[in-house]
Amino acid sequence: MSRHVTPTKIPQERDFTGGMIHLQSCSFIGSTGEKKLDDRITALAKEISGGEENCMLAEMLISAVRISRGAVTEGDFKTMNQALREMRVANEVFYPFRNCRKISIFGSARTNPEEAEYKAAVEFAAKMRDAGFMTITGAGPGIMAAGNEGAGREDSFGLNIKLPFESSANAFIAGDEKLVDFNFFFTRKLSFVKESDAVVAFPGGFGTMDEIFETLTLIQTGKTMIYPLILIDAKGGTYWKFWQQFIEEHLSRLGMISESDYSLFKVTDDIDEAVEEVRRFYSNFHSYRYIGDNIIIRMQKELSESQMKRLHEDFSDILKSGGFKQCGPVCEEDDEPELDALPRLVFRHRHRNFGRLRELINAVNDL
C-alpha cells in the first residue's frame, strides 16, 4: 500500500520547547571530579561528534559517569538508562518523517469496533490523512486501533506501552517499522507531545485523561509548542460536553484557570469541524521559537499594514514591551535555513497566558 501523506517542502523542527532551552557553552558542561577524565571525555566527544553538538555529548557522557559513581541505586540506574534508550529509539523512528505533519489520537482501549466512537475515529483519521497528516496512536486496541485503521499502515505510527495484560500492538500497525515499544509512560508521552502537530481525544478512561491534561498543562505553561487540542464525541455524544461542564463549574468558577485557557482546546461532535480546526491552524501560521524574550512566529504570507494595526489593537496585553513587527529570518535562526523564505512576526512576549498567544495565532490565520 502506498503512502497518502505527502511530505511538506519545509522540514519541521522538533524542538518541542520552541527554542526555550538554550545551548550551553562548553564552559558549563560540568565535571566528573577528575580533570584527566574530563579531558579524555571532551576529546572523545569531539572525535565522535565533530560538530556543534560535541559539548552536549561531553555533558551527557559526564552525567553518565557521575550517575554510575554517585548515590544511585541499581534500579535508578536501570531506569535512567532505559529512559534514554527509549527516547533514542523513538527519535530514530520519527526522524525520517520529520517533514510530515502528524496528529496524535487518544481514546479508550475498550471501545469496540461496532461502537459509534470507534467508527468516528476511523473516519477522522482517514480525513486527516487526506488533509496531509500522519497519525500517531498508542498502538493498542479500541480507539487506538481505529486511528491506525483510518490512517492506514503506511501513514501510521504506534507507540506501544508494555503492560502485563495488554502488550501486543493492534493488527493495523503490528510489525511495522514505525511501531515503537515503551516500558515507561513518561517517555511514551514525551514522544506523543514532541512529535505531534495536533492532538485529538475520543472518549476514554484514566489514560486518556492523563494524556489530555498533560498536553493542556504543557501548552498552558509554555513548556511545549501550542497546537490544536480537539476533544471529539461521536455524533450526539456527551462525554466531552460533560467534561467541559466540569471545567466550567469547578476550575473556571473557582478561578483556577483563565478565560483564555478555553482557547487551548475545542469540544465537538462534528468530524469535519475537527478536521477544519487543524487545517485552519496551519493555514498561515507555520511555527514559532523563542530567542530570548522575543518570539519569532513564522508565517506562510505577510500581514498587511491594516492587519498589523489590528494586532496592536487587540493583543497589546501579551507584549512585554515594544510592539509587533514583521521581518525576515534573524541570525539566531541559522540552524533552520529551510525556513528562510517565510516571513516573521516578531515581538517581546510576556511568557505567560498562552491562551492569548493561541488567540493571536488564530488572528494571524483569520486576518
Order of alpha helices (4+ residues) and beta strands (2+ residues): alpha-alpha-alpha-beta-alpha-beta-alpha-beta-beta-alpha-beta-alpha-beta-alpha-beta-alpha-beta-beta-alpha-beta-beta-alpha
